[in-house]
Amino acid sequence: MATALIGGAASLLGGLLGGNAARNAGRTIGAAGTAVGNQLEQETMQGQQGATLAGTQAQQLAQASGSQAQGLVQSGATTANNYLANGFTTVGQATNPYQTVGATAAANLNSAYAPGGALAGTFTAPTAAQAQQNPGYQFQVQQGEQAIERQQAASGAYNSGATGKSLANYVGGLASTNYQNVYNNALQAYQTNYGNTLNSLTAGANMGLQGASIYSNAAQQAAAGQSANTMNAAQYMGSTGLQAAEYAGTAGTQAAQYSGTLGLQGMGAAGSYYMQGAEGTAAGQMGQANAYLNGLNGIAGAASNYVAQGGLSGAGMAGPGYGQTLNTAGYTLGGAPLGTGNASYGGTNPYGYTPYPTSPPSLMNP
C-alpha cells in the first residue's frame, strides 16, 4: 500500500515537473520564433527602404543627367547659332562696299540709258566739213597739190587745164579716202566709248550683284545651319529626355519589384518563424497537458492499486456490480465513519463514491 501511495505521489510530481518543463520549453521556442520573426521583419523593412531609396536616387540621377545633357545640347546649339550669326555679320560687312558700288553703278547705268544719257544716243556720222577738219587731211592736200604743181611746172604744163584736172582728181580722191577714215575712226571711237561706258557701269553693277549674291547665300546658309542646329538639338533633347524618363521609370519599377519581392520573402520567412514559435508554444502546452494527464493517470493507477491491496475494505460496504466490501476496519473519510454505513463504487465516478444512504467525500478531495 505504501508503494502504491509513493508511486502515485511520484507520478503527480513527475507530471507537474514535466508539464512545467514542457511549458517552459514551448515558451522558449515561441519567444525565439517571435524574436527571429521580428528581426526578419525589421531587416525586411530596412531592405525595402534601402531598395526604395536606391530607386529614388537612380531616378533623380537619371533625371539630373538627362537635364544636364539637354542643357549641354541647348548650349551647344546656341553657341553654333551664334557662330553662324557672327559669320553672316562678317560676310555682310565684307560685301557691303561691293553692294554699295553695285547700287551706284546700277543707278548710273539707268541714267546712261535714260534720254540724253551716254548710252541712250545712236552713232552720228561725221559731215564732209568735219572730215576736212582732220589735221592729217589738210596736210595731205597741201603736200599733194605741191607735188602736182611741181610736176606740171617741170613739164611746162603748169598753166594748162591738165594741172587743174589733176589737182581736182587728187583732192577728190583724197577727200573720199579721208572721209572714210574719219567715219571709221568716229564709229570706232563711238563703239569704244559706248563699250567702255557700258562695261564700266556693268562691271560695277555685276560687282554689286556678286556681293548681294554672296550675302544672300551667307544668309541662307546661316539660316539653314541655325534651323538644323535648333531641330537637331530639339530632337536630341527630346530623345535624351525620353531615355532619362525611361531609365527613371525602369529604376523605379525595378526598385518596387525588388522591394516587393524582398517584402514577400522576408514576411514569408518571418511568418515561418512565427509559425514555428507558435507550434513550439502549442507543443509545450500539449506536452504540459500530457504530463499532467500522465500524472493523473499515475495517481489513478496508484489509487486503484491501493484499493486492490485492501486499503479501503469494510463489511458493510458491498459495492453493487463490483463484489468488493470496503472499510471493514472502520476507516474514516472526511470525519465520517465508514465502518457501519453502506457505500458502493458509483457507476459514474470511478474515483469517488456514490452515497448510499450517506454522502462521504470523494477520494479525489480527501
PyMOL commands that set and color helices and strands:
alter all, ss='L'
color gray80, all
select helices_A, chain A and resi 2-113+128-132+135-155+161-308
alter helices_A, ss='H'
color red, helices_A
select strands_A, chain A and resi 313-318+325-326+332-333+336-337+344-345+353-354
alter strands_A, ss='S'
color yellow, strands_A
deselect
rebuild
show_as cartoon
